[in-house]
Amino acid sequence: MNWQKITCKLEEHSNDAEEFKKFQGFEDVTTIKDGQQSDMKAFLNYLDRHGSSHVFKEYFGFDGK
């Protein structure tokens, strides 16, 4: 089954572990709505608010802007 295999597409390195703590906890992001924007644009805005918008292109293949 596909869900049993996770492929790492992006690897980041840092000496400061606090730098990677961009989210406070787990939450369901499948229903993100941001005004009148599409789900993908709203998700990009969500990542941007958490300082992680740079990974969008790595995972989806386009920059979304």
Secondary structure, DSSP 8 states (H G I E B T S, - for coil): -GGG----------S-GGGG---SS----TT---TTS-HHHHHHHHHHHTT-GGGHHHHHSS---
